[in-house]
Amino acid sequence: MWLPLMAQASDLSPIQGFLEQHCIGCHGKDGKTKGDTNLMGWLSPKAPSSEQFYQLQSILDVLAFGEMPPEEVEPPPSDLLKAIQQEFKALQRHRQPPHHQPLIEADETLRRLNRFQYNTAVVDLLDLKGEVFSLPERILRDHSEYFQPATGKMPDTVKVGCRPLGKSQMIETRLGGVAPFPQDLRAEHGFDTQGDHLSMSPLLMEAFMNLAQSIVSSPDFNQERVGKWPIYFAPPEHPEPDPSVVARRMDRLLQHAFRGNLDEATRNRYRGYVMKLWESGQSLTSSMKAGLAAVLSSPRFLYLYHDNPSSHHNQGEPIAPLELATRLSFFLWGSLPDEPLIEAAMRGELGSDEGLTRQFDRMMKDRKLKRFCDSFPAQWLQLDRIISSAPNREVFPDFYYLKYRDSMHMVLEPLLLFESVLVENLSISQFIQSDFTYRSKLLQEAYGELGIGEKPIKGNQEVTVLTFDRYPVNDPRIGGLITNAAVMTMTSGPDHTKPITRGSWLAAVFFNRPPKPPPADVPPLTESQAAEGAPATIRERLRAHREQAQCRGCHEKIDPYGFALENYSPIGTWRERDEQGLPIDVSGTLFGKDTFQDIQGFKSSMMQHRERLAQALCAQLLSFALGRSLVPEDHPAVASMVANTAAKDFPLQSLLLEVILSEPFRSKSAYIKTKTP
């Protein structure tokens, strides 16, 4: 625990007065600590600790989302709450980082490449025609090269495939004899880019060394498959060993592989290794392959890193230009920076907003942007969960087409929507209620009543290369990410919907507020019988469940989201009655004040608060980019991102640019992440 330095002008009295009047009564006074939250520390004249800042940020969040105070307690006036939020932001600006950092948990100074990044980095380094190894986690496969971001428009018809759900989709051009290392673990409610999950054990280091050897030893590693074969591996004009030839080839290879971070000692070490092999009688081609294997096993290739801040008194110290280029490239392209980006960094152009924006605009038009679409949205939406979804064949026989499942088609709809919003730079409000969507004929048929236009003719359905067409959306029951069939299916059980699971998903994805896991002693939900013995709806059963004190807090937060989606069956079709034939009631209250009666009202309420989606999405994008979870010091930057894009209704490309221009993205950091209260 550490105490941040506070500017002398900082005044805690407004915050202290607010907490004492509205919060201390239940959270600290006379020993009361409801929700295990004690705020008495804020009444101390000492500067607040890091843990207290987490505490206050959490309090302001639950007040903004209407989760506090309880229904029986009158909430603080909205103008007072806004004033305290401004006081908190001012207080954050006066905070300084600690002198000593004995334990760093939220640190992005060192993390290795994950499996996805390793593959793309090797592909770009060698201009490989195909992949190094197959990646099932890359869900959407492009069969028609439809993704052309430079056009600013997605085509009306695309031909795609679904990798994890169809074996034929794994048949692609790749290096024979090369097997990937295991898929990297994702952080809970996070991404597979998080540094604390990307460590390097001795066993994994050995696996990387073997992987590098298998790449250069592959029978497919030849001049037909390696685009840069003439530059690095072609036989020389003269067979005699020549240091200048080795130096020319290795320097270019090292410059790209090590992202421009290259000193003379490193150059000489790799040059000497290749030269020694050539002089021993091996061909230059074999010697350069051995040099490449050494490069691919080097920590300089395997790790993303930056130097620690030179002074702990200046947490916002800019990272070096080449390190910023690497961070930018791995964020947008999931791979190495290219030569124009490295050259811009070495010229100092990335030090200005204009220089960074020029590179951003260039990179957003490159087809490598598809790597961002192959990585971020599926993880953000947790779409891998649909792989384990298995609706009951007897209850939902139409879900299964021959031996293939509708989920092959379902999972592509939200991904194509995300890509369209990104390429066309549309507002993120399209994620709540879009005016278009992409569907295959099979998916149109599977939606039933929610199909668009004329019902397609049954039969002749595709199971490998899938054709998806763009359809306009006018029905508020469909469109967006909230109510698509993939989400509805993966958040349901085999026979029944799961409002709690659906509500938890929406809270985590759209508002970046995942609920805490239930306690170990939480009582099970009662059987579907009301007090009189008649069938009970899920709402009635959960109402009794919520009467228990240990259950009420979380359910008040997530149940309105889940109940709002009850009109959607376990496979995403529309229904007016539940599994027991009882009428469905989806009414509820959003954020403690906005009432709704149907899905249209629910989405309308969401649209009124889309700045909260923008705030959550910016935080998730920044966490994905930095490879760490965010800390309170990052929140002012996230607030600025939202404020700077609000007038344009939060275009997705503008949010990405704001992330890149933000201080956390451009700065070194080594924050201590204390336990969130």
C-alpha positions in Angstrom: 0.0 0.0 0.0 1.3 3.5 -0.8 0.2 7.0 -0.1 0.2 9.2 -3.2 1.6 12.7 -2.9 -1.1 15.3 -3.0 -0.7 18.9 -4.3 -1.2 21.3 -1.4 -4.1 22.9 -3.2 -6.1 19.6 -3.1 -9.2 20.0 -0.9 -10.8 16.8 0.4 -13.7 18.5 2.2 -16.3 18.4 -0.6 -15.8 14.6 -1.0 -15.6 14.0 2.7 -18.8 16.0 3.3 -20.6 14.1 0.5 -19.6 10.7 1.9 -20.4 11.7 5.5 -23.9 12.9 4.5 -24.9 10.1 2.0 -22.7 7.0 2.6 -21.0 6.7 6.0 -24.2 5.9 7.8 -24.3 2.4 6.2 -20.6 2.1 5.4 -18.5 2.8 8.4 -20.5 4.6 11.1 -21.0 2.7 14.4 -19.2 -0.3 12.8 -21.7 -0.8 10.0 -20.0 -2.1 6.8 -22.7 -3.0 4.4 -21.3 -4.7 1.3 -18.1 -5.1 3.2 -17.3 -1.4 2.4 -15.9 0.9 5.1 -15.5 4.5 4.1 -14.3 5.9 7.5 -10.8 6.2 6.1 -12.0 9.1 3.9 -12.7 11.2 7.0 -9.0 11.1 8.0 -7.0 14.3 7.3 -4.3 12.1 5.7 -4.1 11.8 1.9 -6.3 8.9 0.6 -4.5 5.7 -0.1 -4.6 3.9 -3.5 -7.2 1.5 -2.1 -9.4 4.4 -1.1 -9.3 5.7 -4.6 -10.5 2.4 -5.9 -13.2 2.6 -3.3 -14.4 6.0 -4.3 -14.3 5.2 -8.0 -16.5 2.2 -7.3 -18.9 4.3 -5.3 -19.3 6.9 -8.0 -19.8 4.1 -10.5 -22.6 2.3 -8.6 -24.3 5.7 -8.0 -24.2 6.5 -11.7 -25.6 3.1 -12.6 -28.4 3.4 -10.1 -27.2 0.4 -8.1 -26.9 2.6 -4.9 -28.5 3.7 -2.7 -31.1 1.1 -2.0 -34.6 1.7 -3.2 -35.8 2.7 0.2 -33.2 5.5 0.5 -33.5 8.7 -1.4 -30.5 9.2 -3.8 -28.3 12.3 -3.7 -29.3 15.1 -6.0 -27.9 14.7 -9.5 -26.2 18.1 -9.5 -24.4 17.2 -6.3 -23.3 13.9 -7.7 -21.9 15.6 -10.8 -20.0 18.1 -8.6 -18.4 15.3 -6.6 -17.4 13.5 -9.8 -15.6 16.7 -10.9 -13.9 17.0 -7.5 -12.8 13.4 -7.8 -11.3 14.1 -11.3 -9.5 17.1 -9.9 -8.1 15.0 -7.0 -6.9 12.4 -9.5 -5.0 15.0 -11.4 -3.1 15.9 -8.3 -2.0 12.4 -7.6 1.6 11.3 -8.1 2.9 7.8 -8.4 4.8 6.1 -5.5 8.5 6.3 -4.7 8.8 2.6 -4.2 7.1 -0.3 -5.9 7.8 -3.6 -4.2 5.1 -5.5 -6.1 3.9 -4.6 -9.6 0.8 -6.3 -10.8 -0.6 -3.9 -13.4 2.6 -3.7 -15.4 3.0 -3.8 -19.1 6.7 -3.2 -19.3 7.3 -6.8 -20.2 5.0 -9.4 -21.9 5.6 -12.0 -24.5 3.8 -12.4 -27.8 0.7 -14.5 -27.6 0.0 -17.3 -30.1 -1.9 -15.1 -32.5 0.7 -12.3 -32.4 3.6 -14.8 -32.9 1.9 -16.2 -36.0 1.2 -12.8 -37.6 4.7 -11.5 -36.7 6.4 -14.4 -38.5 4.1 -14.1 -41.5 4.9 -10.4 -41.9 8.6 -10.8 -41.2 9.0 -13.3 -44.0 6.1 -12.2 -46.2 4.8 -15.8 -45.9 2.2 -17.0 -48.3 -0.2 -18.5 -45.8 0.0 -19.1 -42.1 2.6 -20.5 -39.8 0.0 -22.7 -38.1 -3.8 -22.7 -37.9 -5.5 -20.6 -35.3 -9.0 -21.8 -34.2 -9.4 -18.7 -32.1 -9.6 -16.7 -35.3 -13.3 -17.4 -35.8 -14.1 -15.6 -39.0 -12.3 -16.8 -42.2 -12.4 -14.6 -45.3 -12.9 -16.6 -48.4 -13.4 -13.7 -50.8 -11.0 -10.9 -49.7 -14.1 -8.8 -48.9 -12.2 -6.9 -46.2 -10.9 -3.8 -48.0 -10.8 -1.0 -45.4 -9.3 1.5 -47.8 -12.7 1.6 -49.6 -14.5 2.6 -46.4 -17.3 0.3 -47.3 -18.2 -3.3 -46.7 -19.6 -5.2 -49.7 -23.3 -6.3 -49.7 -22.3 -9.9 -50.1 -19.4 -11.7 -48.5 -18.2 -15.3 -48.6 -16.8 -16.4 -45.2 -16.2 -19.5 -43.1 -16.3 -20.4 -39.4 -13.0 -21.8 -38.1 -13.7 -23.4 -34.7 -17.0 -25.0 -35.7 -16.2 -26.6 -39.1 -13.2 -28.8 -39.7 -13.0 -27.9 -43.3 -12.3 -24.3 -42.3 -9.0 -25.4 -40.8 -7.8 -26.6 -44.2 -5.6 -23.6 -45.4 -2.2 -22.8 -46.7 0.2 -23.2 -43.8 3.7 -24.6 -43.1 3.7 -28.4 -43.0 5.2 -30.0 -39.9 4.7 -26.9 -37.7 2.5 -27.2 -34.7 1.4 -24.2 -32.6 2.0 -23.9 -28.9 -1.1 -24.0 -26.7 -3.7 -21.3 -26.9 -3.0 -18.5 -24.4 -5.3 -18.1 -21.4 -7.6 -15.0 -21.4 -7.8 -12.9 -18.4 -11.1 -13.1 -16.5 -13.4 -10.6 -18.2 -10.4 -9.6 -20.3 -8.2 -10.5 -23.2 -5.3 -12.8 -24.2 -3.0 -9.8 -24.4 -2.7 -9.3 -20.7 0.9 -9.3 -19.4 0.2 -11.2 -16.2 -1.0 -14.2 -18.3 1.9 -14.0 -20.8 4.8 -15.3 -18.8 7.6 -17.6 -20.0 8.4 -20.8 -18.2 11.5 -22.9 -19.1 9.2 -25.5 -20.7 7.6 -22.8 -22.9 10.9 -21.3 -23.8 12.0 -24.8 -25.0 8.8 -25.0 -27.0 9.5 -21.7 -28.7 13.0 -22.9 -29.6 11.6 -26.1 -31.1 8.9 -24.1 -32.9 11.5 -21.8 -34.5 13.5 -24.9 -35.7 10.3 -26.5 -37.1 9.5 -23.4 -39.1 12.9 -23.2 -40.9 12.9 -27.0 -41.3 9.4 -27.2 -42.8 9.3 -28.7 -46.4 7.1 -25.7 -47.3 9.7 -23.2 -46.2 10.9 -22.4 -49.7 11.0 -19.7 -52.4 7.4 -20.4 -53.4 6.0 -19.8 -49.9 8.5 -17.2 -48.5 8.0 -13.9 -50.2 11.3 -12.5 -48.8 13.3 -15.6 -49.9 15.3 -13.5 -52.5 16.3 -11.0 -49.8 17.3 -13.4 -47.0 17.8 -17.0 -48.3 18.7 -17.0 -52.0 22.2 -18.3 -52.9 24.7 -15.5 -53.3 26.2 -14.5 -56.7 29.6 -15.7 -55.4 29.9 -18.9 -53.3 32.8 -17.7 -51.1 31.8 -16.6 -47.6 31.5 -12.9 -47.6 30.9 -10.9 -44.3 29.3 -8.0 -46.3 26.6 -10.3 -47.7 25.8 -11.7 -44.2 25.8 -8.2 -42.7 23.4 -6.8 -45.4 20.9 -9.7 -45.0 21.0 -10.0 -41.2 20.8 -6.3 -40.5 17.6 -6.0 -42.5 16.1 -9.1 -40.9 17.1 -8.0 -37.4 15.8 -4.4 -38.0 12.4 -5.8 -38.8 12.2 -8.6 -36.3 13.5 -6.5 -33.3 11.3 -3.5 -34.2 14.3 -1.2 -34.8 15.7 -1.8 -31.3 19.1 -2.9 -32.5 22.6 -2.1 -31.1 26.0 -2.9 -32.7 26.8 -5.7 -30.3 23.6 -7.5 -31.2 24.2 -7.0 -34.9 27.7 -8.5 -34.6 26.6 -11.4 -32.5 24.0 -12.6 -35.1 26.3 -11.8 -38.1 29.1 -13.8 -36.5 26.8 -16.8 -35.9 25.7 -16.9 -39.5 29.1 -16.2 -40.8 30.6 -19.1 -38.7 28.1 -21.5 -40.2 28.8 -20.4 -43.7 32.5 -20.7 -43.2 32.1 -24.2 -41.8 30.8 -25.5 -45.1 27.1 -24.9 -44.9 25.3 -23.1 -47.7 24.3 -19.5 -47.1 20.7 -20.5 -47.4 21.1 -23.0 -44.5 23.2 -20.6 -42.5 20.5 -17.8 -42.9 17.8 -20.3 -41.9 19.7 -21.1 -38.7 20.1 -17.3 -38.1 16.4 -16.9 -38.5 15.7 -19.7 -36.0 17.9 -17.9 -33.5 16.1 -14.6 -34.2 12.6 -16.2 -33.7 13.9 -17.7 -30.3 15.3 -14.4 -29.1 13.7 -12.5 -26.2 14.0 -9.4 -28.4 11.5 -11.0 -30.8 9.3 -12.9 -28.3 8.8 -10.0 -25.8 7.0 -6.7 -26.1 8.6 -4.4 -23.6 9.6 -0.9 -22.7 12.1 0.5 -20.3 10.8 1.3 -16.8 10.1 4.9 -16.0 13.3 6.7 -15.3 11.7 8.5 -12.4 8.8 7.2 -10.3 7.8 10.8 -9.8 6.8 11.1 -13.4 4.5 8.2 -14.3 3.5 9.9 -17.6 7.0 9.8 -19.1 6.7 9.1 -22.8 7.8 5.7 -24.1 10.6 5.7 -26.7 9.4 6.3 -30.3 10.3 2.8 -31.5 8.5 1.3 -28.5 5.4 3.5 -29.3 5.5 2.2 -32.9 5.5 -1.4 -31.7 2.6 -0.7 -29.3 0.6 0.9 -32.1 1.4 -1.9 -34.6 0.5 -4.7 -32.2 -2.7 -3.0 -31.2 -4.1 -2.4 -34.7 -2.3 -5.2 -36.7 -1.4 -7.7 -34.0 2.1 -7.8 -35.6 5.4 -6.1 -36.2 5.6 -2.4 -37.3 6.3 -2.1 -41.0 9.1 -0.1 -42.5 7.1 3.2 -42.9 6.1 3.1 -39.2 9.6 2.4 -38.0 11.0 5.1 -40.2 8.4 7.6 -38.9 9.4 6.7 -35.3 13.1 7.2 -36.1 12.3 10.6 -37.6 10.5 11.6 -34.4 7.1 12.0 -36.1 5.2 9.9 -33.5 5.9 12.5 -30.9 3.1 14.7 -32.1 -0.6 14.2 -32.4 -0.4 15.0 -36.1 2.3 12.4 -36.8 0.5 9.7 -34.8 -2.8 10.5 -36.6 -1.1 10.2 -40.0 0.2 6.7 -39.2 -3.2 5.8 -37.7 -5.0 6.8 -40.9 -2.5 4.9 -43.0 -2.7 1.7 -40.9 -6.5 1.8 -40.8 -6.6 1.5 -44.6 -4.3 -1.5 -44.6 -5.8 -5.1 -44.9 -3.7 -6.0 -41.8 -6.4 -4.3 -39.8 -8.3 -7.6 -40.3 -6.0 -9.0 -37.5 -7.6 -6.5 -35.1 -11.1 -7.8 -36.2 -9.9 -11.4 -35.8 -8.8 -10.8 -32.2 -10.6 -8.0 -30.3 -14.4 -8.4 -31.1 -14.6 -12.1 -30.5 -12.9 -11.8 -27.1 -14.8 -8.6 -26.2 -18.1 -10.4 -27.0 -16.9 -13.7 -25.4 -18.1 -15.5 -28.6 -16.0 -18.5 -27.9 -18.7 -19.5 -25.4 -20.9 -20.6 -28.2 -18.6 -23.5 -29.0 -19.9 -25.3 -25.9 -23.6 -24.4 -26.5 -25.6 -27.5 -27.3 -29.4 -26.9 -27.4 -31.5 -29.9 -26.8 -32.0 -31.8 -30.1 -35.5 -32.8 -29.1 -36.6 -29.3 -28.0 -34.8 -27.5 -30.8 -34.4 -29.9 -33.7 -34.2 -27.1 -36.3 -31.0 -25.8 -34.7 -29.0 -28.7 -36.2 -28.6 -28.9 -40.0 -27.3 -32.3 -41.0 -24.2 -32.7 -38.8 -23.6 -28.9 -38.7 -25.1 -26.5 -36.2 -26.7 -23.2 -36.8 -24.1 -21.7 -34.5 -21.6 -21.9 -37.4 -23.7 -19.2 -39.1 -24.9 -17.4 -35.9 -21.4 -16.5 -34.7 -20.5 -14.7 -37.9 -23.3 -12.2 -37.8 -22.0 -10.1 -34.8 -18.4 -10.3 -36.2 -19.5 -9.0 -39.6 -21.5 -6.2 -37.9 -18.4 -5.2 -35.9 -16.2 -5.2 -39.0 -18.8 -3.0 -40.9 -19.0 -0.5 -38.0 -15.2 -0.3 -38.0 -14.6 -0.1 -41.8 -17.4 2.4 -42.4 -16.6 4.4 -39.2 -20.1 4.2 -37.9 -21.3 5.1 -34.4 -21.1 2.5 -31.7 -24.8 3.0 -31.2 -25.0 0.4 -34.0 -23.9 -2.2 -31.4 -27.2 -1.4 -29.5 -29.6 -1.1 -32.5 -28.2 -1.4 -36.0 -30.0 -0.5 -39.2 -28.5 -3.4 -41.0 -27.1 -6.9 -40.5 -25.5 -9.8 -42.3 -27.2 -13.1 -42.6 -26.8 -16.4 -44.6 -29.9 -18.1 -46.0 -29.7 -20.7 -43.3 -29.5 -18.1 -40.6 -32.5 -16.2 -42.1 -34.5 -19.4 -42.0 -33.3 -20.3 -38.4 -34.5 -16.9 -37.1 -38.1 -17.7 -38.1 -40.3 -14.7 -37.3 -37.2 -12.5 -37.0 -36.1 -13.3 -40.5 -35.9 -10.3 -42.8 -37.9 -10.0 -46.0 -39.2 -13.0 -47.8 -38.5 -16.4 -46.1 -35.7 -18.2 -48.0 -36.4 -21.5 -49.7 -35.4 -24.4 -47.5 -32.5 -26.6 -48.7 -29.3 -26.2 -50.6 -27.7 -24.7 -47.6 -23.9 -24.1 -47.5 -21.8 -25.7 -44.8 -18.2 -24.8 -45.8 -18.0 -21.5 -47.7 -20.9 -19.4 -46.4 -22.6 -16.6 -48.3 -23.7 -13.7 -46.1 -25.9 -10.9 -47.5 -26.4 -7.5 -46.0 -30.0 -6.8 -45.0 -31.6 -3.5 -43.8 -33.1 -3.7 -40.4 -36.3 -2.0 -39.4 -37.6 -4.3 -36.7 -36.4 -3.1 -33.2 -36.4 -6.7 -32.0 -33.4 -7.5 -34.2 -30.2 -5.6 -35.1 -27.2 -4.8 -32.9 -25.2 -7.1 -30.7 -27.5 -7.4 -27.8 -30.2 -9.6 -29.3 -28.4 -11.6 -32.1 -28.9 -15.3 -32.0 -25.3 -16.1 -31.1 -25.5 -14.2 -27.9 -28.9 -15.5 -27.0 -27.7 -19.1 -27.6 -24.4 -19.0 -25.8 -26.1 -17.4 -22.7 -28.8 -20.1 -22.5 -28.9 -23.7 -21.3 -29.9 -26.7 -23.4 -33.6 -26.4 -22.6 -34.1 -23.0 -21.0 -33.0 -19.4 -21.1 -30.7 -18.1 -18.4 -31.6 -14.5 -17.5 -28.9 -14.2 -14.9 -26.2 -15.3 -17.5 -27.6 -13.0 -20.1 -27.7 -10.1 -17.7 -24.1 -10.8 -16.5 -22.9 -10.9 -20.1 -24.5 -7.6 -20.9 -23.2 -5.9 -17.8 -19.7 -7.2 -18.5 -19.5 -6.5 -22.2 -21.5 -3.3 -22.6 -20.8 -1.6 -19.3 -17.5 -3.2 -18.3 -19.1 -4.1 -15.0 -18.9 -7.9 -14.6 -20.7 -9.0 -11.5 -18.8 -10.8 -8.7 -19.0 -14.6 -8.7 -21.8 -15.9 -6.4 -20.7 -16.9 -2.9 -20.1 -20.6 -2.3 -23.1 -21.0 -0.1 -25.6 -19.3 -2.4 -28.8 -21.3 -2.2 -30.1 -22.9 -5.5 -33.0 -21.5 -7.4 -36.2 -23.2 -6.4 -38.2 -25.5 -8.7 -40.6 -23.9 -11.1 -43.6 -23.9 -8.8 -45.4 -20.9 -7.3 -46.7 -20.9 -3.7 -50.1 -22.2 -4.8 -48.5 -25.1 -6.7 -49.1 -23.5 -10.1 -46.1 -23.1 -12.6 -43.9 -20.1 -11.8 -42.1 -17.9 -14.3 -38.4 -17.4 -14.0 -39.1 -13.9 -12.8 -41.2 -15.2 -10.0 -38.6 -17.8 -9.0 -35.9 -15.2 -9.0 -38.0 -12.8 -7.0 -38.1 -15.3 -4.2 -34.4 -15.8 -4.6 -33.7 -12.1 -4.3 -35.4 -11.9 -1.0 -32.3 -13.5 0.5 -29.9 -10.7 1.6 -26.8 -12.4 0.1 -28.4 -12.6 -3.3 -30.2 -9.2 -3.6 -27.3 -6.9 -4.3 -26.1 -8.6 -7.5 -29.5 -9.5 -8.8 -30.7 -5.9 -8.6 -27.9 -5.0 -10.9 -28.1 -7.8 -13.5 -31.7 -9.1 -13.5 -33.3 -6.1 -15.4 -30.8 -6.8 -18.3 -31.6 -10.5 -18.4 -35.4 -10.2 -18.1 -35.4 -7.7 -20.9 -34.2 -10.5 -23.2 -36.7 -13.2 -22.2 -38.6 -12.9 -25.4 -35.7 -14.6 -27.1 -35.6 -18.4 -26.9 -32.5 -20.5 -26.1 -31.6 -20.3 -29.8 -32.5 -16.7 -30.4 -36.0 -17.0 -32.0 -38.9 -14.9 -30.9 -41.5 -16.1 -28.4 -44.3 -14.6 -26.4 -44.5 -17.4 -23.8 -41.8 -19.2 -21.9 -41.0 -22.9 -21.8 -44.0 -23.6 -19.6 -46.4 -21.7 -21.7 -46.6 -18.7 -19.4 -46.7 -15.1 -20.6 -43.4 -13.4 -20.6 -42.9 -10.1 -18.7 -39.8 -8.2 -19.8 -40.6 -4.9 -18.1 -38.0 -3.4 -15.8 -36.0 -0.3 -14.8 -32.6 0.6 -16.2 -30.0 2.5 -14.1 -32.6 2.9 -11.3 -34.7 5.4 -13.2 -35.5 4.5 -16.8 -38.5 2.2 -17.0 -39.2 0.0 -20.1 -42.0 -2.4 -21.1 -40.5 -4.2 -24.1 -37.3 -4.8 -26.0 -37.8 -1.6 -28.0 -38.0 0.4 -24.8 -35.0 -1.4 -23.4 -32.9 -0.6 -26.4 -34.2 3.0 -26.4 -33.0 3.4 -22.8 -29.7 1.9 -23.8 -29.4 4.4 -26.6 -30.0 7.3 -24.2 -27.0 6.1 -22.2 -24.7 5.2 -25.0 -21.9 7.3 -23.5 -21.7 4.6 -20.9 -21.1 2.1 -23.7 -18.5 4.4 -25.1 -16.8 4.7 -21.7 -16.8 0.9 -21.2 -15.6 0.2 -24.8 -12.7 2.8 -24.5 -11.6 1.2 -21.3 -11.7 -2.3 -22.9 -9.8 -1.1 -25.9 -7.2 0.6 -23.8 -6.7 -2.6 -21.7 -6.4 -4.7 -24.8 -3.8 -2.3 -26.2 -1.7 -1.9 -23.0 -1.8 -5.6 -22.0 -3.0 -4.8 -18.5 -6.1 -4.0 -16.5 -6.8 -0.4 -15.9 -6.3 1.5 -12.7 -7.9 4.7 -11.4 -5.1 6.8 -12.8 -6.3 5.8 -16.3 -9.9 6.9 -15.8 -9.4 10.6 -16.6 -8.0 9.6 -20.0 -11.0 7.3 -20.7 -13.3 10.2 -19.7 -11.5 12.4 -22.2 -11.9 9.9 -25.0 -15.6 9.8 -24.4 -15.9 13.6 -24.2 -13.9 14.1 -27.4 -16.1 11.8 -29.5 -19.5 12.6 -28.1 -20.4 15.3 -30.6 -20.0 12.8 -33.5 -21.9 10.1 -31.6 -18.9 8.0 -30.9 -17.6 6.7 -34.3 -15.6 3.6 -33.7 -12.5 4.8 -35.6 -12.6 8.0 -33.6 -12.6 6.0 -30.3 -9.6 4.0 -31.6 -7.7 7.2 -32.4 -8.5 8.6 -29.0 -7.0 5.5 -27.4 -3.8 5.9 -29.4 -3.5 9.6 -28.6 -4.2 9.1 -24.9 -1.5 9.6 -22.2 -1.6 6.0 -21.0 -1.0 4.6 -24.5 1.9 7.0 -25.1 3.4 6.7 -21.7 5.4 4.3 -19.5 3.6 3.0 -16.5 4.3 0.6 -13.7 1.3 1.0 -11.5 0.7 -1.1 -8.5 -2.8 -2.6 -8.7 -4.2 -3.0 -5.3 -7.1 -5.2 -4.5 -10.3 -3.6 -5.5 -12.6 -3.3 -2.5 
